[in-house]
Amino acid sequence: MKQLLITPFHPDDQAAVKQLILAGLVEHWGFLDPTKNPDLEDIAASYHAVTFLVARQEEEIVGTGALVPRQAGTAEIVRMSVAQQHRRSGIGRRILAALIAQARAQGFQRVILETTATWQEVIEFYLRCGFRITHYQDGDVYFLLELL
């Protein structure tokens, strides 16, 4: 297996990261609404005060994920994405583990996230990784992981 390197986002990663995330959305939805993702126009500015990680294999960006502080003691994982041809190889699990480790290191007690309720493989992934479903709302499913 090729070596996987997980590093903080760098502005040079902008085009490849945006393309990776948008490709995953198009794959799931079948179309792209450009008004729904303004944060991807300038990732460095949009995520300047958070942990935004990029996974690379041989210089190719193959995954992303960000940890965003929310209310006291809580951080949210957003922009988790793994390139389609690299899924089911442990990359998502490694990114998620790195984000959870960052949450612990930053003193958060819980991590939350949400995804679309129809994205069954993603729901199963988060459940396997120890998250529990807290509720469903407006077509989305919400998760919680208590950090002990």
HELIX and SHEET records of a PDB file:
HELIX    1   1 PRO A   11  ASP A   13  5                                   3    
HELIX    2   2 GLN A   14  TRP A   29  1                                  16    
HELIX    3   3 PRO A   34  LYS A   36  5                                   3    
HELIX    4   4 PRO A   38  LEU A   40  5                                   3    
HELIX    5   5 ILE A   43  SER A   46  1                                   4    
HELIX    6   6 GLN A   84  HIS A   86  5                                   3    
HELIX    7   7 ILE A   91  ALA A  105  1                                  15    
HELIX    8   8 GLN A  120  ARG A  128  1                                   9    
SHEET    1   A 7 LEU A   4  PRO A   8  0                                        
SHEET    2   A 7 THR A  51  GLN A  57 -1                                        
SHEET    3   A 7 GLU A  60  PRO A  69 -1                                        
SHEET    4   A 7 THR A  74  VAL A  82 -1                                        
SHEET    5   A 7 ARG A 110  THR A 116  1                                        
SHEET    6   A 7 ASP A 140  GLU A 146 -1                                        
SHEET    7   A 7 ARG A 132  GLN A 137 -1                                        
END                                                                             
